[in-house]
């Protein structure tokens, strides 16, 4: 039998899991969940499209071309690390809220009696809606942070890639603090990769899979970043912010694919 806690975890994975759950526990309500799930999905599609268009507007408002020197300024280093830290806090808050709601649903299904099961069933719609709007809250905060820094998403993506690429090349002999920070980051990156390996996000022709978030792919992307001593020096004051929050590797993975996501969602 599917336990309540397991049911909550399935529910967080997406509408298909929730529908399958209801088939097991409350077959009579399947039609309602399918209908409500589709309605939420239609509403979310337009919401995410509007969000993507606002990202494109920022690209026009603050046009950015990567410098031929590949050098980032100390001011850019401070801004990107600050934005990453603030955005990761928003992401963590939303993860916590979703997890708390999932626990509530799970507890309802674990309680004896049909009334408790029905209460859990009625909470599923809220769980679906919160899961599907998850990225909206994070995106809204990201847009606000970029606008306040007068930064385009294109510049932010380049900065994240440059930051990670620079620290990935840190020499333990000459830059022990940077190398240690990168080692800690990669340990968490591998954990997050394992935790999300079965997740799949489909955005039309753009597909992001949890299995894509692996050290090999990351190293291939970051290999394109030339190592500059000046960039390392600009980042040294902010090494403590590299792993300010455990969600940052996931956030960085999405940031490295930001242009693909924006262009697909804006269609």
C-alpha positions, 0 to 999 in steps of 0.5 A, spaced: 500 500 500 502 507 498 503 510 505 501 517 506 508 520 506 510 516 499 504 519 496 506 526 498 512 525 495 509 522 488 505 528 488 510 533 488 513 530 482 507 532 478 500 531 476 501 524 473 503 522 479 498 525 483 492 522 478 496 515 479 495 516 487 488 518 486 487 511 482 489 507 488 486 511 493 480 514 491 478 512 484 471 516 484 475 523 484 479 521 478 475 526 473 476 532 478 483 531 479 484 530 472 480 536 470 483 541 475 490 539 473 489 541 466 486 547 468 492 549 472 497 547 467 493 552 462 493 558 467 501 556 468 503 556 461 501 563 460 504 565 467 511 562 465 510 565 458 509 572 461 515 571 466 519 569 460 517 575 456 519 580 462 526 576 462 527 578 454 525 585 456 531 586 461 535 583 455 533 589 451 533 594 457 540 592 459 544 589 453 550 585 454 556 582 450 561 578 454 567 582 454 573 579 449 578 579 455 573 574 459 575 579 465 569 580 470 570 586 475 570 586 482 563 590 482 560 584 478 563 579 482 559 582 488 553 583 484 552 576 482 554 572 488 549 577 492 544 575 487 545 568 487 545 568 495 538 572 495 535 568 490 537 561 493 534 563 500 527 564 496 528 558 493 529 554 499 523 558 502 519 555 497 522 548 497 520 548 505 513 551 504 512 545 498 515 540 503 510 542 509 504 542 505 506 535 502 507 533 509 500 535 511 497 531 505 501 525 507 499 525 514 491 526 512 492 520 508 495 516 513 490 517 518 484 512 519 477 513 516 475 516 509 474 523 512 481 524 513 483 521 506 478 526 503 481 531 506 488 529 503 484 529 496 482 536 497 489 538 499 492 535 493 489 541 488 493 546 493 499 541 492 499 541 485 498 548 484 504 550 489 508 545 485 506 548 478 507 555 480 514 554 484 518 557 479 514 563 478 515 565 485 523 564 484 523 567 477 519 573 480 524 574 485 530 573 480 527 579 475 526 583 481 534 582 483 536 583 476 532 589 475 535 592 482 542 591 479 541 593 472 543 587 470 540 582 464 539 575 464 544 574 459 549 578 463 547 574 469 548 567 466 555 569 463 557 571 470 555 565 473 558 561 468 565 565 469 564 564 477 564 557 477 569 556 471 574 560 475 573 556 481 573 550 478 580 551 475 583 554 482 590 551 484 590 548 491 597 550 491 596 557 490 589 558 492 587 553 497 581 557 500 578 557 493 580 550 491 577 548 498 570 552 496 570 548 490 571 542 493 565 543 498 561 546 492 562 539 488 560 535 493 554 538 494 553 538 487 553 531 486 548 530 492 543 534 488 545 531 482 543 524 485 537 527 489 534 530 482 536 524 477 529 522 475 526 529 475 524 531 468 522 538 466 519 539 459 519 546 456 516 544 448 523 543 445 527 544 450 528 538 455 532 539 462 533 532 465 535 531 472 540 526 469 543 532 465 546 535 472 552 531 473 559 533 474 561 531 467 556 535 463 558 541 468 566 540 467 564 540 459 561 547 460 566 550 465 572 548 460 570 553 456 571 559 461 579 561 461 582 562 467 584 569 469 588 570 475 584 577 476 578 573 476 580 569 481 582 575 485 575 578 484 572 572 487 576 571 493 572 576 498 566 572 496 568 565 497 564 564 503 557 565 498 559 560 493 555 555 498 551 560 502 545 555 501 544 548 499 540 549 493 545 553 490 548 547 485 541 546 482 540 554 482 546 554 478 544 548 473 538 552 471 542 559 471 547 556 466 541 554 461 537 560 462 537 562 455 534 556 453 529 556 458 527 563 456 527 562 449 522 556 449 518 559 454 517 565 451 514 562 444 
